Amino acid sequence: MCYPGHCRLLLELPAIINKAYIYKALCYDENGRPLLCSDLFVNLVSSGELMPFEVRHERAGPSMPCSLYDSIHIDLVYSLHCQCPRILQRWAERRRHWPSTDIVQKVVSLGAYVSPVGFKGSEYRRVEWRICFNTGENELVSNLNNIQVYMYVILKMVVKDVLKPVKKEISSYTVKNIVLWLAEKNSQTLFHEGSLLYWVHRGLGKLKTAILTERLSYYMIPKRNLMAACGLNGEQKRTWVATINDMMNEGSKLILRLPKIRRAILSHPEPLMWYSMKRVELELLDLKIMNREQVMHQNMVDNESDPMLLALNRRKDEILREVQERMGCEGCRANDLEAIYNMMLM
């Protein structure tokens, strides 16, 4: 048995596979059955030839981080598309306020992926794979309303700039799941312009509970605990809980703890939320582009002729030009779109 949200990939039937590393990553379980080893798979697919100006870093879970030109940092995650109809059907049948029925069906139609990383506490972690829903989760995040997106941005800043985890005991993924649960379980009319601080407070409360109890259910597979084997120690837990309590007691002043927002409030208060929205949309576009390119590569399709990929890249270019135009209106010189992109996401 695997931990919830994880699996082992058994080779049921022989097949002609044009990827040599698939065969090289096969091993055998305790019953002599061939299965695809997640550790071997990552090591083999990441051992290919380096691109110009590419530097590869130490593996982090399923991710192979790398840098290009010393300034562009990328987390490469190799995954396999799969079908998990029962898991997705259970998710779709939940009673909810959000998302709408058509978005639920779209998420179901996007299917699932398995990424090469096992559960940290499992004796079989080197051969296990994690079930994930990258494209579906991207679709969900892109359907959050403005207040939910602002809450997501602020809570991510709290984790990164205030709590500052060293070993990813909590992460932006933790925050994303908190936001998705809050969106599903509450009427969308409650997320209005005057409620942002209330929802940030609720989000901080959920984050504090997750740290205290070391429990947070994965939004797509509730039986999977995202805080299991997270590596939190007692002192760290007490420090983070005390910090979050202080922030919750500070009311609106908690925003001033966030360096990026504090600087923006002091210098350019009005464009802050506009810029945050553009940055989040740019992050989502990058994820969608990477997912699309991966699917096309697997299907050996020419990238340049794909209408979806062209539309995604066109929207990305539009965002960068909008930011460029606004910077120009405010007296900033920024002619290089690549420099603006790096400045927004680095």
C-alpha positions in Angstrom: 0.0 0.0 0.0 1.2 3.5 -0.8 0.5 6.7 1.2 -2.6 8.6 -0.1 -1.9 10.5 -3.3 1.0 8.3 -4.2 1.4 5.1 -6.3 3.7 2.6 -7.9 3.7 2.2 -11.7 3.6 -1.5 -12.7 4.5 -2.6 -16.2 1.4 -4.6 -17.1 2.0 -5.3 -20.8 5.2 -5.1 -23.0 5.2 -2.3 -25.5 7.3 -0.6 -28.0 8.7 2.6 -26.3 11.0 5.0 -28.2 12.4 6.3 -24.9 15.4 4.3 -23.9 15.4 5.8 -20.4 12.0 4.2 -19.7 13.5 0.7 -20.0 16.6 1.7 -18.0 14.4 3.0 -15.2 12.6 -0.3 -14.8 13.2 -2.3 -11.6 11.3 -5.1 -9.8 9.1 -5.2 -6.7 9.1 -7.7 -3.9 6.9 -10.0 -6.1 9.2 -9.8 -9.1 6.9 -7.5 -11.1 8.5 -4.8 -13.3 7.8 -1.3 -12.2 9.0 2.2 -13.2 11.4 3.5 -10.5 10.9 7.2 -9.8 14.5 7.8 -8.6 16.1 6.1 -11.7 13.7 8.0 -14.0 14.7 11.4 -12.7 18.4 10.6 -12.8 18.2 9.3 -16.3 16.0 12.1 -17.9 18.1 14.8 -16.2 21.4 13.4 -17.3 21.0 14.7 -20.8 23.2 17.3 -22.5 23.3 20.8 -21.0 21.9 23.7 -22.9 24.2 26.7 -23.5 24.6 28.8 -20.3 22.7 26.2 -18.2 23.7 25.3 -14.7 21.9 22.4 -12.9 21.4 22.4 -9.2 20.7 19.7 -6.6 17.4 17.8 -7.0 14.5 19.1 -4.8 11.7 16.4 -4.6 10.5 15.8 -8.1 12.1 19.0 -9.3 15.4 19.5 -11.1 16.3 23.2 -10.5 18.5 24.9 -13.1 19.7 28.4 -14.0 20.1 30.0 -17.4 22.4 33.0 -17.9 22.9 33.2 -14.1 19.6 35.1 -13.8 16.7 32.9 -15.0 15.8 30.2 -12.5 13.7 27.3 -13.5 12.3 24.2 -11.7 12.0 21.4 -14.2 9.5 18.7 -13.1 9.3 15.6 -15.4 5.9 14.0 -15.2 3.7 11.4 -17.0 0.1 12.0 -18.0 -2.3 9.5 -16.6 -6.0 8.9 -16.0 -7.4 8.9 -12.4 -11.2 8.9 -13.0 -12.3 7.8 -9.6 -10.1 10.3 -7.8 -11.4 13.2 -10.0 -15.0 12.0 -9.8 -14.8 12.0 -6.0 -13.5 15.6 -6.1 -16.1 16.7 -8.7 -19.0 15.3 -6.5 -18.1 17.3 -3.4 -20.7 19.9 -2.3 -19.2 23.3 -3.0 -19.7 27.1 -3.5 -16.8 27.2 -6.0 -15.8 26.6 -8.8 -18.8 26.5 -11.2 -20.0 23.3 -12.7 -18.4 24.0 -16.1 -15.0 24.6 -14.5 -15.3 21.4 -12.4 -15.9 19.4 -15.6 -13.0 21.1 -17.4 -10.7 20.2 -14.5 -11.9 16.6 -14.7 -11.3 16.5 -18.4 -7.7 17.6 -18.0 -6.8 14.4 -16.1 -3.8 13.9 -13.8 -0.1 13.5 -13.8 2.4 11.4 -11.8 5.6 13.1 -10.8 8.7 11.1 -9.8 8.8 11.5 -6.0 7.6 9.2 -3.2 6.3 10.0 0.2 9.1 10.9 2.6 8.0 8.5 5.3 7.6 5.5 3.0 10.1 2.6 2.7 9.2 2.5 -1.0 9.8 6.2 -1.6 12.5 5.6 -4.2 10.0 3.8 -6.5 6.8 5.7 -5.7 5.2 8.4 -7.8 3.1 11.3 -6.6 -0.3 11.9 -8.2 -0.8 15.5 -9.1 -3.2 17.7 -11.1 -1.0 20.5 -12.5 -3.1 21.7 -15.4 -6.3 21.3 -13.3 -4.9 23.4 -10.5 -3.7 26.0 -12.9 -7.3 26.2 -14.2 -8.7 26.6 -10.7 -6.2 29.4 -9.8 -7.0 31.2 -13.0 -10.7 31.2 -11.9 -10.2 32.7 -8.5 -11.7 36.2 -8.1 -9.7 39.3 -7.4 -9.9 39.1 -3.6 -8.9 35.5 -3.6 -5.9 36.2 -5.8 -4.9 39.1 -3.5 -5.2 36.8 -0.5 -3.1 34.2 -2.3 -0.4 36.8 -3.1 -0.3 38.2 0.4 -0.1 34.8 2.1 2.7 33.7 -0.3 4.6 36.8 0.8 4.0 36.0 4.5 5.6 32.5 4.0 8.5 33.8 1.8 9.4 37.1 3.5 8.2 36.7 7.1 8.3 33.0 8.1 11.2 32.3 5.6 11.3 28.4 5.7 14.7 27.0 4.9 13.7 23.4 3.9 10.3 23.9 2.4 8.5 22.8 5.6 5.7 25.1 4.3 5.6 26.6 0.8 3.5 28.5 -1.7 1.9 25.2 -2.5 0.7 25.1 1.2 -0.8 28.5 0.7 -2.5 27.6 -2.6 -4.3 24.7 -1.0 -5.5 26.9 1.9 -6.9 29.5 -0.6 -8.6 26.8 -2.7 -10.3 25.3 0.3 -11.5 28.7 1.5 -12.8 29.5 -2.0 -14.7 26.1 -2.2 -16.3 26.3 1.3 -17.5 29.9 1.3 -20.1 31.8 -0.7 -18.4 33.9 -3.4 -20.5 36.9 -2.4 -18.3 37.1 0.8 -15.2 37.8 -1.3 -15.7 41.5 -2.0 -13.5 44.6 -2.0 -14.1 45.4 1.7 -13.2 41.8 2.9 -9.6 41.4 1.9 -8.1 41.8 5.4 -10.8 39.5 6.8 -9.8 36.7 4.4 -6.1 37.3 4.9 -6.8 36.8 8.6 -8.8 33.6 7.9 -5.9 32.4 5.7 -3.4 33.1 8.5 -5.6 31.2 10.9 -5.7 28.1 8.6 -1.9 28.4 8.1 -1.4 28.5 11.9 -3.6 25.5 12.4 -1.7 23.5 9.7 1.6 24.3 11.5 0.3 23.5 15.0 -1.4 20.2 14.0 0.9 19.3 11.2 -2.1 18.6 9.1 -3.5 20.1 5.9 -5.6 18.1 3.5 -4.6 18.2 -0.2 -7.4 20.0 -2.1 -7.7 17.4 -4.8 -7.1 14.3 -2.6 -8.2 15.1 1.0 -6.7 11.9 2.4 -3.3 13.1 1.5 -1.8 15.3 4.4 0.5 18.0 2.9 2.1 18.5 6.3 3.0 14.8 6.8 6.8 14.3 7.2 7.3 18.0 6.6 10.3 18.2 9.0 8.9 20.8 11.4 10.6 20.9 14.8 9.1 22.1 18.1 11.1 25.4 18.3 10.4 26.3 14.7 6.7 25.5 15.2 6.5 27.8 18.3 8.3 30.6 16.6 6.1 30.6 13.5 2.8 30.3 15.5 3.9 33.2 17.7 4.7 35.3 14.6 1.4 34.5 12.9 -0.5 35.3 16.2 1.3 38.7 16.3 0.3 39.4 12.7 -3.3 38.4 13.3 -3.4 40.8 16.3 -2.0 43.7 14.3 -5.0 44.0 12.0 -4.3 46.0 8.8 -0.8 46.8 10.1 0.3 43.2 9.3 0.7 44.4 5.6 3.6 46.5 6.7 5.5 43.4 7.7 5.8 42.5 4.0 8.8 44.3 2.5 7.6 44.3 -1.1 4.2 45.7 -0.2 5.6 48.2 2.3 7.9 49.6 -0.3 5.1 49.7 -2.9 2.8 51.5 -0.4 5.4 54.1 0.4 6.3 54.8 -3.2 3.4 53.8 -5.5 0.3 52.8 -3.6 -2.2 52.8 -6.5 -0.5 50.5 -9.0 0.3 47.8 -6.3 -2.7 45.5 -6.8 -2.6 46.1 -10.6 1.0 44.9 -10.7 0.3 42.0 -8.4 -2.5 40.8 -10.7 -0.2 41.0 -13.7 2.5 39.1 -12.0 0.2 36.3 -10.9 -1.2 36.0 -14.5 2.3 35.9 -15.8 3.2 33.1 -13.5 0.1 31.1 -14.6 0.9 31.7 -18.2 4.4 30.4 -17.7 3.0 27.2 -16.1 0.5 26.7 -18.9 3.2 27.2 -21.6 5.5 24.7 -19.9 2.7 22.2 -19.6 1.6 22.7 -23.2 5.2 22.4 -24.5 5.6 19.1 -22.5 2.5 17.6 -24.0 3.5 18.7 -27.5 7.0 17.3 -27.0 5.6 13.9 -25.9 3.3 13.9 -29.0 6.2 15.1 -31.3 4.1 18.1 -32.5 5.7 21.3 -33.9 5.5 24.1 -31.3 5.4 26.9 -33.8 2.1 25.8 -35.4 0.1 25.2 -32.2 -2.7 27.8 -31.8 -3.0 27.4 -28.0 0.7 27.9 -27.5 0.7 30.9 -29.8 -2.2 32.4 -27.9 -0.5 31.9 -24.5 2.8 33.5 -25.7 0.8 36.4 -27.3 -0.9 37.1 -23.9 2.4 36.9 -22.2 3.8 39.5 -24.6 0.8 41.7 -24.0 1.3 41.7 -20.2 4.9 42.6 -20.6 4.1 45.5 -22.9 1.3 46.7 -20.5 3.9 46.8 -17.7 6.4 48.5 -20.0 3.9 51.2 -20.9 2.9 51.8 -17.3 6.5 52.0 -16.3 7.1 54.6 -19.0 4.2 56.7 -17.9 5.6 56.7 -14.4 9.1 57.8 -15.6 10.9 54.5 -15.6 13.0 53.5 -18.6 12.5 49.9 -19.5 12.7 49.1 -23.2 13.8 45.4 -22.9 10.8 43.1 -22.4 13.1 40.3 -21.2 14.5 42.5 -18.5 10.9 43.4 -17.4 10.1 39.6 -17.3 13.1 38.8 -15.2 12.3 41.7 -12.9 8.8 40.6 -12.3 9.4 36.9 -11.7 12.9 36.6 -10.3 
